[in-house]
Amino acid sequence: MPHAVRDGQAAPEADPGTQVHATQPRVITHGPTYWTLPPSNFSDPVHMNRIGSQRYTQRLAQYLDQLGEFH
């Protein structure tokens, strides 16, 4: 599950696609390592505020829906 970082805090995201982990073949990684969000979505350098949490949750739900996790 991608975690959230503030815009400008991390290097641009790589597109890893789908990865199967060699040591855990039943574990598959989809998509980016993190999503960048505007500073206004955070209450401090690490924790999201209510609006940021809602936006992150909506984005995660949309992402999982695209992967077919809700079908």
Secondary structure as the mmCIF struct_conf table of DSSP 4:
data_model
#
loop_
_struct_conf.conf_type_id
_struct_conf.id
_struct_conf.beg_label_comp_id
_struct_conf.beg_label_asym_id
_struct_conf.beg_label_seq_id
_struct_conf.end_label_comp_id
_struct_conf.end_label_asym_id
_struct_conf.end_label_seq_id
HELX_LH_PP_P HELX_LH_PP_P1 PRO A 2 PRO A 2
STRN STRN1 HIS A 3 ARG A 6
TURN_TY1_P TURN_TY1_P1 ASP A 7 GLY A 8
BEND BEND1 GLN A 9 ALA A 10
HELX_LH_PP_P HELX_LH_PP_P2 ALA A 11 ALA A 14
STRN STRN2 THR A 18 VAL A 20
BEND BEND2 ALA A 22 THR A 23
TURN_TY1_P TURN_TY1_P2 PRO A 25 ARG A 26
STRN STRN3 ILE A 28 HIS A 30
BEND BEND3 GLY A 31 GLY A 31
BEND BEND4 THR A 33 THR A 33
STRN STRN4 TYR A 34 LEU A 37
HELX_RH_3T_P HELX_RH_3T_P1 PRO A 39 ASN A 41
STRN STRN5 PHE A 42 PHE A 42
BEND BEND5 SER A 43 VAL A 46
STRN STRN6 MET A 48 MET A 48
HELX_RH_AL_P HELX_RH_AL_P1 ARG A 50 GLN A 66
TURN_TY1_P TURN_TY1_P3 LEU A 67 PHE A 70
#
